[in-house]
Amino acid sequence: MAILLLAREVGRRTVAEGVETTDQRDFLRRHGCDAMQGYLISRPVPAIAFEELFLKSGPGKLDVAAIAGVI
């Protein structure tokens, strides 16, 4: 939480890595984390699979739920 407070104080955005549980996600949301990545959001996918999902979703509309299936 200290990193989130420090980042906010100096006007920086935060990205949490390694988010694996809904409890972690909820904690980070409550404390103002700007973005997250980890197994909860998406398991690693091959570049070609990511590209297909990206292109299917259209510009600026990447459907993260389609990748993750958990949001």
mmCIF file as gemmi writes it, N, C-alpha and C atoms, coordinates in Angstrom:
data_model
loop_
_atom_site.group_PDB
_atom_site.id
_atom_site.type_symbol
_atom_site.label_atom_id
_atom_site.label_alt_id
_atom_site.label_comp_id
_atom_site.label_asym_id
_atom_site.label_entity_id
_atom_site.label_seq_id
_atom_site.pdbx_PDB_ins_code
_atom_site.Cartn_x
_atom_site.Cartn_y
_atom_site.Cartn_z
_atom_site.occupancy
_atom_site.B_iso_or_equiv
_atom_site.pdbx_formal_charge
_atom_site.auth_seq_id
_atom_site.auth_asym_id
_atom_site.pdbx_PDB_model_num
ATOM 1 N N . MET Axp A 1 ? 0.818 -1.178 0 1 0 ? 1 A 1
ATOM 2 C CA . MET Axp A 1 ? 0 0 0 1 0 ? 1 A 1
ATOM 3 C C . MET Axp A 1 ? 0.872 1.255 0 1 0 ? 1 A 1
ATOM 4 N N . ALA Axp A 2 ? 2.038 1.179 0.581 1 0 ? 2 A 1
ATOM 5 C CA . ALA Axp A 2 ? 2.929 2.34 0.631 1 0 ? 2 A 1
ATOM 6 C C . ALA Axp A 2 ? 3.321 2.792 -0.772 1 0 ? 2 A 1
ATOM 7 N N . ILE Axp A 3 ? 3.559 1.842 -1.66 1 0 ? 3 A 1
ATOM 8 C CA . ILE Axp A 3 ? 3.931 2.195 -3.032 1 0 ? 3 A 1
ATOM 9 C C . ILE Axp A 3 ? 2.775 2.931 -3.715 1 0 ? 3 A 1
ATOM 10 N N . LEU Axp A 4 ? 1.557 2.464 -3.496 1 0 ? 4 A 1
ATOM 11 C CA . LEU Axp A 4 ? 0.392 3.128 -4.097 1 0 ? 4 A 1
ATOM 12 C C . LEU Axp A 4 ? 0.257 4.56 -3.578 1 0 ? 4 A 1
ATOM 13 N N . LEU Axp A 5 ? 0.45 4.737 -2.292 1 0 ? 5 A 1
ATOM 14 C CA . LEU Axp A 5 ? 0.36 6.085 -1.707 1 0 ? 5 A 1
ATOM 15 C C . LEU Axp A 5 ? 1.478 6.988 -2.228 1 0 ? 5 A 1
ATOM 16 N N . LEU Axp A 6 ? 2.685 6.451 -2.299 1 0 ? 6 A 1
ATOM 17 C CA . LEU Axp A 6 ? 3.816 7.223 -2.795 1 0 ? 6 A 1
ATOM 18 C C . LEU Axp A 6 ? 3.599 7.623 -4.26 1 0 ? 6 A 1
ATOM 19 N N . ALA Axp A 7 ? 3.163 6.688 -5.065 1 0 ? 7 A 1
ATOM 20 C CA . ALA Axp A 7 ? 2.926 6.98 -6.482 1 0 ? 7 A 1
ATOM 21 C C . ALA Axp A 7 ? 1.869 8.062 -6.647 1 0 ? 7 A 1
ATOM 22 N N . ARG Axp A 8 ? 0.802 7.965 -5.89 1 0 ? 8 A 1
ATOM 23 C CA . ARG Axp A 8 ? -0.252 8.976 -5.965 1 0 ? 8 A 1
ATOM 24 C C . ARG Axp A 8 ? 0.279 10.342 -5.55 1 0 ? 8 A 1
ATOM 25 N N . GLU Axp A 9 ? 1.106 10.364 -4.512 1 0 ? 9 A 1
ATOM 26 C CA . GLU Axp A 9 ? 1.658 11.613 -3.996 1 0 ? 9 A 1
ATOM 27 C C . GLU Axp A 9 ? 2.538 12.336 -5.021 1 0 ? 9 A 1
ATOM 28 N N . VAL Axp A 10 ? 3.262 11.561 -5.823 1 0 ? 10 A 1
ATOM 29 C CA . VAL Axp A 10 ? 4.151 12.176 -6.816 1 0 ? 10 A 1
ATOM 30 C C . VAL Axp A 10 ? 3.54 12.192 -8.214 1 0 ? 10 A 1
ATOM 31 N N . GLY Axp A 11 ? 2.251 11.863 -8.309 1 0 ? 11 A 1
ATOM 32 C CA . GLY Axp A 11 ? 1.542 11.971 -9.575 1 0 ? 11 A 1
ATOM 33 C C . GLY Axp A 11 ? 1.855 10.892 -10.591 1 0 ? 11 A 1
ATOM 34 N N . ARG Axp A 12 ? 2.179 9.696 -10.129 1 0 ? 12 A 1
ATOM 35 C CA . ARG Axp A 12 ? 2.494 8.58 -11.029 1 0 ? 12 A 1
ATOM 36 C C . ARG Axp A 12 ? 1.373 7.558 -11.027 1 0 ? 12 A 1
ATOM 37 N N . ARG Axp A 13 ? 1.249 6.868 -12.141 1 0 ? 13 A 1
ATOM 38 C CA . ARG Axp A 13 ? 0.29 5.764 -12.245 1 0 ? 13 A 1
ATOM 39 C C . ARG Axp A 13 ? 0.96 4.486 -11.744 1 0 ? 13 A 1
ATOM 40 N N . THR Axp A 14 ? 0.156 3.522 -11.333 1 0 ? 14 A 1
ATOM 41 C CA . THR Axp A 14 ? 0.702 2.272 -10.813 1 0 ? 14 A 1
ATOM 42 C C . THR Axp A 14 ? 0.182 1.08 -11.609 1 0 ? 14 A 1
ATOM 43 N N . VAL Axp A 15 ? 1.026 0.063 -11.729 1 0 ? 15 A 1
ATOM 44 C CA . VAL Axp A 15 ? 0.663 -1.205 -12.343 1 0 ? 15 A 1
ATOM 45 C C . VAL Axp A 15 ? 1.092 -2.305 -11.382 1 0 ? 15 A 1
ATOM 46 N N . ALA Axp A 16 ? 0.147 -3.097 -10.929 1 0 ? 16 A 1
ATOM 47 C CA . ALA Axp A 16 ? 0.46 -4.223 -10.047 1 0 ? 16 A 1
ATOM 48 C C . ALA Axp A 16 ? 0.704 -5.46 -10.9 1 0 ? 16 A 1
ATOM 49 N N . GLU Axp A 17 ? 1.773 -6.159 -10.618 1 0 ? 17 A 1
ATOM 50 C CA . GLU Axp A 17 ? 2.092 -7.389 -11.329 1 0 ? 17 A 1
ATOM 51 C C . GLU Axp A 17 ? 1.85 -8.579 -10.416 1 0 ? 17 A 1
ATOM 52 N N . GLY Axp A 18 ? 1.511 -9.702 -11.012 1 0 ? 18 A 1
ATOM 53 C CA . GLY Axp A 18 ? 1.347 -10.93 -10.241 1 0 ? 18 A 1
ATOM 54 C C . GLY Axp A 18 ? 0.027 -11.028 -9.5 1 0 ? 18 A 1
ATOM 55 N N . VAL Axp A 19 ? -1.002 -10.37 -9.985 1 0 ? 19 A 1
ATOM 56 C CA . VAL Axp A 19 ? -2.322 -10.424 -9.34 1 0 ? 19 A 1
ATOM 57 C C . VAL Axp A 19 ? -2.953 -11.777 -9.671 1 0 ? 19 A 1
ATOM 58 N N . GLU Axp A 20 ? -3.195 -12.59 -8.636 1 0 ? 20 A 1
ATOM 59 C CA . GLU Axp A 20 ? -3.68 -13.949 -8.85 1 0 ? 20 A 1
ATOM 60 C C . GLU Axp A 20 ? -5.018 -14.235 -8.204 1 0 ? 20 A 1
ATOM 61 N N . THR Axp A 21 ? -5.468 -13.401 -7.283 1 0 ? 21 A 1
ATOM 62 C CA . THR Axp A 21 ? -6.734 -13.68 -6.595 1 0 ? 21 A 1
ATOM 63 C C . THR Axp A 21 ? -7.659 -12.47 -6.644 1 0 ? 21 A 1
ATOM 64 N N . THR Axp A 22 ? -8.945 -12.736 -6.461 1 0 ? 22 A 1
ATOM 65 C CA . THR Axp A 22 ? -9.905 -11.631 -6.423 1 0 ? 22 A 1
ATOM 66 C C . THR Axp A 22 ? -9.676 -10.757 -5.199 1 0 ? 22 A 1
ATOM 67 N N . ASP Axp A 23 ? -9.198 -11.336 -4.109 1 0 ? 23 A 1
ATOM 68 C CA . ASP Axp A 23 ? -8.888 -10.535 -2.916 1 0 ? 23 A 1
ATOM 69 C C . ASP Axp A 23 ? -7.775 -9.531 -3.211 1 0 ? 23 A 1
ATOM 70 N N . GLN Axp A 24 ? -6.736 -9.974 -3.914 1 0 ? 24 A 1
ATOM 71 C CA . GLN Axp A 24 ? -5.661 -9.057 -4.294 1 0 ? 24 A 1
ATOM 72 C C . GLN Axp A 24 ? -6.204 -7.954 -5.201 1 0 ? 24 A 1
ATOM 73 N N . ARG Axp A 25 ? -6.993 -8.339 -6.211 1 0 ? 25 A 1
ATOM 74 C CA . ARG Axp A 25 ? -7.579 -7.363 -7.131 1 0 ? 25 A 1
ATOM 75 C C . ARG Axp A 25 ? -8.424 -6.346 -6.383 1 0 ? 25 A 1
ATOM 76 N N . ASP Axp A 26 ? -9.273 -6.818 -5.48 1 0 ? 26 A 1
ATOM 77 C CA . ASP Axp A 26 ? -10.156 -5.917 -4.739 1 0 ? 26 A 1
ATOM 78 C C . ASP Axp A 26 ? -9.368 -4.96 -3.85 1 0 ? 26 A 1
ATOM 79 N N . PHE Axp A 27 ? -8.331 -5.462 -3.192 1 0 ? 27 A 1
ATOM 80 C CA . PHE Axp A 27 ? -7.466 -4.619 -2.37 1 0 ? 27 A 1
ATOM 81 C C . PHE Axp A 27 ? -6.837 -3.516 -3.211 1 0 ? 27 A 1
ATOM 82 N N . LEU Axp A 28 ? -6.288 -3.904 -4.351 1 0 ? 28 A 1
ATOM 83 C CA . LEU Axp A 28 ? -5.624 -2.93 -5.221 1 0 ? 28 A 1
ATOM 84 C C . LEU Axp A 28 ? -6.601 -1.891 -5.744 1 0 ? 28 A 1
ATOM 85 N N . ARG Axp A 29 ? -7.799 -2.321 -6.113 1 0 ? 29 A 1
ATOM 86 C CA . ARG Axp A 29 ? -8.822 -1.369 -6.57 1 0 ? 29 A 1
ATOM 87 C C . ARG Axp A 29 ? -9.185 -0.381 -5.463 1 0 ? 29 A 1
ATOM 88 N N . ARG Axp A 30 ? -9.4 -0.91 -4.261 1 0 ? 30 A 1
ATOM 89 C CA . ARG Axp A 30 ? -9.77 -0.042 -3.122 1 0 ? 30 A 1
ATOM 90 C C . ARG Axp A 30 ? -8.712 0.999 -2.83 1 0 ? 30 A 1
ATOM 91 N N . HIS Axp A 31 ? -7.464 0.664 -3.08 1 0 ? 31 A 1
ATOM 92 C CA . HIS Axp A 31 ? -6.366 1.553 -2.739 1 0 ? 31 A 1
ATOM 93 C C . HIS Axp A 31 ? -5.819 2.325 -3.936 1 0 ? 31 A 1
ATOM 94 N N . GLY Axp A 32 ? -6.565 2.35 -5.034 1 0 ? 32 A 1
ATOM 95 C CA . GLY Axp A 32 ? -6.255 3.243 -6.139 1 0 ? 32 A 1
ATOM 96 C C . GLY Axp A 32 ? -5.231 2.783 -7.148 1 0 ? 32 A 1
ATOM 97 N N . CYS Axp A 33 ? -4.988 1.484 -7.246 1 0 ? 33 A 1
ATOM 98 C CA . CYS Axp A 33 ? -4.071 0.987 -8.268 1 0 ? 33 A 1
ATOM 99 C C . CYS Axp A 33 ? -4.69 1.237 -9.651 1 0 ? 33 A 1
ATOM 100 N N . ASP Axp A 34 ? -3.886 1.73 -10.574 1 0 ? 34 A 1
ATOM 101 C CA . ASP Axp A 34 ? -4.395 2.107 -11.896 1 0 ? 34 A 1
ATOM 102 C C . ASP Axp A 34 ? -4.568 0.933 -12.853 1 0 ? 34 A 1
ATOM 103 N N . ALA Axp A 35 ? -3.69 -0.043 -12.785 1 0 ? 35 A 1
ATOM 104 C CA . ALA Axp A 35 ? -3.756 -1.175 -13.709 1 0 ? 35 A 1
ATOM 105 C C . ALA Axp A 35 ? -3.158 -2.406 -13.036 1 0 ? 35 A 1
ATOM 106 N N . MET Axp A 36 ? -3.525 -3.577 -13.55 1 0 ? 36 A 1
ATOM 107 C CA . MET Axp A 36 ? -3.055 -4.832 -12.965 1 0 ? 36 A 1
ATOM 108 C C . MET Axp A 36 ? -2.769 -5.833 -14.072 1 0 ? 36 A 1
ATOM 109 N N . GLN Axp A 37 ? -1.882 -6.754 -13.76 1 0 ? 37 A 1
ATOM 110 C CA . GLN Axp A 37 ? -1.662 -7.884 -14.647 1 0 ? 37 A 1
ATOM 111 C C . GLN Axp A 37 ? -1.341 -9.088 -13.78 1 0 ? 37 A 1
ATOM 112 N N . GLY Axp A 38 ? -1.572 -10.247 -14.317 1 0 ? 38 A 1
ATOM 113 C CA . GLY Axp A 38 ? -1.305 -11.475 -13.583 1 0 ? 38 A 1
ATOM 114 C C . GLY Axp A 38 ? -2.262 -12.565 -14.017 1 0 ? 38 A 1
ATOM 115 N N . TYR Axp A 39 ? -2.137 -13.739 -13.42 1 0 ? 39 A 1
ATOM 116 C CA . TYR Axp A 39 ? -2.952 -14.886 -13.817 1 0 ? 39 A 1
ATOM 117 C C . TYR Axp A 39 ? -4.45 -14.644 -13.652 1 0 ? 39 A 1
ATOM 118 N N . LEU Axp A 40 ? -4.851 -13.793 -12.725 1 0 ? 40 A 1
ATOM 119 C CA . LEU Axp A 40 ? -6.284 -13.524 -12.585 1 0 ? 40 A 1
ATOM 120 C C . LEU Axp A 40 ? -6.824 -12.835 -13.828 1 0 ? 40 A 1
ATOM 121 N N . ILE Axp A 41 ? -6.037 -11.96 -14.411 1 0 ? 41 A 1
ATOM 122 C CA . ILE Axp A 41 ? -6.455 -11.219 -15.6 1 0 ? 41 A 1
ATOM 123 C C . ILE Axp A 41 ? -6.336 -12.102 -16.835 1 0 ? 41 A 1
ATOM 124 N N . SER Axp A 42 ? -5.193 -12.767 -16.993 1 0 ? 42 A 1
ATOM 125 C CA . SER Axp A 42 ? -4.995 -13.661 -18.131 1 0 ? 42 A 1
ATOM 126 C C . SER Axp A 42 ? -3.784 -14.542 -17.891 1 0 ? 42 A 1
ATOM 127 N N . ARG Axp A 43 ? -3.927 -15.799 -18.195 1 0 ? 43 A 1
ATOM 128 C CA . ARG Axp A 43 ? -2.769 -16.675 -18.259 1 0 ? 43 A 1
ATOM 129 C C . ARG Axp A 43 ? -1.934 -16.225 -19.46 1 0 ? 43 A 1
ATOM 130 N N . PRO Axp A 44 ? -0.67 -16.547 -19.481 1 0 ? 44 A 1
ATOM 131 C CA . PRO Axp A 44 ? 0.125 -16.201 -20.655 1 0 ? 44 A 1
ATOM 132 C C . PRO Axp A 44 ? -0.472 -16.845 -21.912 1 0 ? 44 A 1
ATOM 133 N N . VAL Axp A 45 ? -0.506 -16.084 -22.989 1 0 ? 45 A 1
ATOM 134 C CA . VAL Axp A 45 ? -0.979 -16.61 -24.26 1 0 ? 45 A 1
ATOM 135 C C . VAL Axp A 45 ? 0.098 -16.367 -25.316 1 0 ? 45 A 1
ATOM 136 N N . PRO Axp A 46 ? 0.183 -17.248 -26.298 1 0 ? 46 A 1
ATOM 137 C CA . PRO Axp A 46 ? 1.154 -17.025 -27.371 1 0 ? 46 A 1
ATOM 138 C C . PRO Axp A 46 ? 0.846 -15.717 -28.101 1 0 ? 46 A 1
ATOM 139 N N . ALA Axp A 47 ? 1.873 -15.107 -28.642 1 0 ? 47 A 1
ATOM 140 C CA . ALA Axp A 47 ? 1.713 -13.822 -29.321 1 0 ? 47 A 1
ATOM 141 C C . ALA Axp A 47 ? 0.653 -13.886 -30.41 1 0 ? 47 A 1
ATOM 142 N N . ILE Axp A 48 ? 0.608 -14.967 -31.156 1 0 ? 48 A 1
ATOM 143 C CA . ILE Axp A 48 ? -0.362 -15.071 -32.249 1 0 ? 48 A 1
ATOM 144 C C . ILE Axp A 48 ? -1.791 -15.092 -31.71 1 0 ? 48 A 1
ATOM 145 N N . ALA Axp A 49 ? -2.011 -15.747 -30.576 1 0 ? 49 A 1
ATOM 146 C CA . ALA Axp A 49 ? -3.354 -15.778 -29.973 1 0 ? 49 A 1
ATOM 147 C C . ALA Axp A 49 ? -3.743 -14.388 -29.488 1 0 ? 49 A 1
ATOM 148 N N . PHE Axp A 50 ? -2.799 -13.666 -28.878 1 0 ? 50 A 1
ATOM 149 C CA . PHE Axp A 50 ? -3.078 -12.303 -28.442 1 0 ? 50 A 1
ATOM 150 C C . PHE Axp A 50 ? -3.4 -11.425 -29.639 1 0 ? 50 A 1
ATOM 151 N N . GLU Axp A 51 ? -2.623 -11.572 -30.703 1 0 ? 51 A 1
ATOM 152 C CA . GLU Axp A 51 ? -2.851 -10.763 -31.902 1 0 ? 51 A 1
ATOM 153 C C . GLU Axp A 51 ? -4.239 -11.027 -32.48 1 0 ? 51 A 1
ATOM 154 N N . GLU Axp A 52 ? -4.654 -12.289 -32.529 1 0 ? 52 A 1
ATOM 155 C CA . GLU Axp A 52 ? -5.979 -12.627 -33.054 1 0 ? 52 A 1
ATOM 156 C C . GLU Axp A 52 ? -7.079 -11.997 -32.206 1 0 ? 52 A 1
ATOM 157 N N . LEU Axp A 53 ? -6.948 -12.082 -30.886 1 0 ? 53 A 1
ATOM 158 C CA . LEU Axp A 53 ? -7.94 -11.471 -30 1 0 ? 53 A 1
ATOM 159 C C . LEU Axp A 53 ? -7.967 -9.956 -30.159 1 0 ? 53 A 1
ATOM 160 N N . PHE Axp A 54 ? -6.794 -9.366 -30.286 1 0 ? 54 A 1
ATOM 161 C CA . PHE Axp A 54 ? -6.691 -7.915 -30.457 1 0 ? 54 A 1
ATOM 162 C C . PHE Axp A 54 ? -7.365 -7.479 -31.75 1 0 ? 54 A 1
ATOM 163 N N . LEU Axp A 55 ? -7.044 -8.161 -32.844 1 0 ? 55 A 1
ATOM 164 C CA . LEU Axp A 55 ? -7.608 -7.783 -34.142 1 0 ? 55 A 1
ATOM 165 C C . LEU Axp A 55 ? -9.119 -8.019 -34.183 1 0 ? 55 A 1
ATOM 166 N N . LYS Axp A 56 ? -9.582 -9.085 -33.551 1 0 ? 56 A 1
ATOM 167 C CA . LYS Axp A 56 ? -11.014 -9.388 -33.523 1 0 ? 56 A 1
ATOM 168 C C . LYS Axp A 56 ? -11.778 -8.333 -32.727 1 0 ? 56 A 1
ATOM 169 N N . SER Axp A 57 ? -11.148 -7.781 -31.709 1 0 ? 57 A 1
ATOM 170 C CA . SER Axp A 57 ? -11.819 -6.812 -30.844 1 0 ? 57 A 1
ATOM 171 C C . SER Axp A 57 ? -11.934 -5.433 -31.483 1 0 ? 57 A 1
ATOM 172 N N . GLY Axp A 58 ? -11.068 -5.122 -32.415 1 0 ? 58 A 1
ATOM 173 C CA . GLY Axp A 58 ? -11.1 -3.815 -33.066 1 0 ? 58 A 1
ATOM 174 C C . GLY Axp A 58 ? -10.211 -2.822 -32.349 1 0 ? 58 A 1
ATOM 175 N N . PRO Axp A 59 ? -9.891 -1.72 -33.038 1 0 ? 59 A 1
ATOM 176 C CA . PRO Axp A 59 ? -8.981 -0.726 -32.476 1 0 ? 59 A 1
ATOM 177 C C . PRO Axp A 59 ? -9.486 -0.144 -31.154 1 0 ? 59 A 1
ATOM 178 N N . GLY Axp A 60 ? -8.631 -0.2 -30.135 1 0 ? 60 A 1
ATOM 179 C CA . GLY Axp A 60 ? -8.965 0.402 -28.846 1 0 ? 60 A 1
ATOM 180 C C . GLY Axp A 60 ? -10.027 -0.327 -28.054 1 0 ? 60 A 1
ATOM 181 N N . LYS Axp A 61 ? -10.426 -1.506 -28.493 1 0 ? 61 A 1
ATOM 182 C CA . LYS Axp A 61 ? -11.52 -2.203 -27.823 1 0 ? 61 A 1
ATOM 183 C C . LYS Axp A 61 ? -11.135 -3.63 -27.46 1 0 ? 61 A 1
ATOM 184 N N . LEU Axp A 62 ? -9.907 -3.844 -27.067 1 0 ? 62 A 1
ATOM 185 C CA . LEU Axp A 62 ? -9.474 -5.183 -26.718 1 0 ? 62 A 1
ATOM 186 C C . LEU Axp A 62 ? -10.356 -5.73 -25.614 1 0 ? 62 A 1
ATOM 187 N N . ASP Axp A 63 ? -10.952 -6.862 -25.854 1 0 ? 63 A 1
ATOM 188 C CA . ASP Axp A 63 ? -11.86 -7.488 -24.897 1 0 ? 63 A 1
ATOM 189 C C . ASP Axp A 63 ? -11.051 -8.355 -23.94 1 0 ? 63 A 1
ATOM 190 N N . VAL Axp A 64 ? -10.64 -7.755 -22.826 1 0 ? 64 A 1
ATOM 191 C CA . VAL Axp A 64 ? -9.822 -8.464 -21.845 1 0 ? 64 A 1
ATOM 192 C C . VAL Axp A 64 ? -10.575 -9.665 -21.293 1 0 ? 64 A 1
ATOM 193 N N . ALA Axp A 65 ? -11.883 -9.541 -21.134 1 0 ? 65 A 1
ATOM 194 C CA . ALA Axp A 65 ? -12.669 -10.664 -20.622 1 0 ? 65 A 1
ATOM 195 C C . ALA Axp A 65 ? -12.579 -11.862 -21.549 1 0 ? 65 A 1
ATOM 196 N N . ALA Axp A 66 ? -12.474 -11.616 -22.853 1 0 ? 66 A 1
ATOM 197 C CA . ALA Axp A 66 ? -12.345 -12.728 -23.797 1 0 ? 66 A 1
ATOM 198 C C . ALA Axp A 66 ? -11.027 -13.447 -23.614 1 0 ? 66 A 1
ATOM 199 N N . ILE Axp A 67 ? -9.999 -12.706 -23.235 1 0 ? 67 A 1
ATOM 200 C CA . ILE Axp A 67 ? -8.693 -13.328 -23.003 1 0 ? 67 A 1
ATOM 201 C C . ILE Axp A 67 ? -8.709 -14.051 -21.666 1 0 ? 67 A 1
ATOM 202 N N . ALA Axp A 68 ? -9.188 -13.39 -20.649 1 0 ? 68 A 1
ATOM 203 C CA . ALA Axp A 68 ? -9.086 -13.917 -19.296 1 0 ? 68 A 1
ATOM 204 C C . ALA Axp A 68 ? -10.196 -14.882 -18.938 1 0 ? 68 A 1
ATOM 205 N N . GLY Axp A 69 ? -11.4 -14.548 -19.324 1 0 ? 69 A 1
ATOM 206 C CA . GLY Axp A 69 ? -12.535 -15.365 -18.95 1 0 ? 69 A 1
ATOM 207 C C . GLY Axp A 69 ? -12.873 -15.306 -17.473 1 0 ? 69 A 1
ATOM 208 N N . VAL Axp A 70 ? -12.329 -14.305 -16.758 1 0 ? 70 A 1
ATOM 209 C CA . VAL Axp A 70 ? -12.556 -14.274 -15.314 1 0 ? 70 A 1
ATOM 210 C C . VAL Axp A 70 ? -12.989 -12.904 -14.787 1 0 ? 70 A 1
ATOM 211 N N . ILE Axp A 71 ? -12.988 -11.902 -15.597 1 0 ? 71 A 1
ATOM 212 C CA . ILE Axp A 71 ? -13.261 -10.559 -15.088 1 0 ? 71 A 1
ATOM 213 C C . ILE Axp A 71 ? -14.746 -10.341 -14.916 1 0 ? 71 A 1
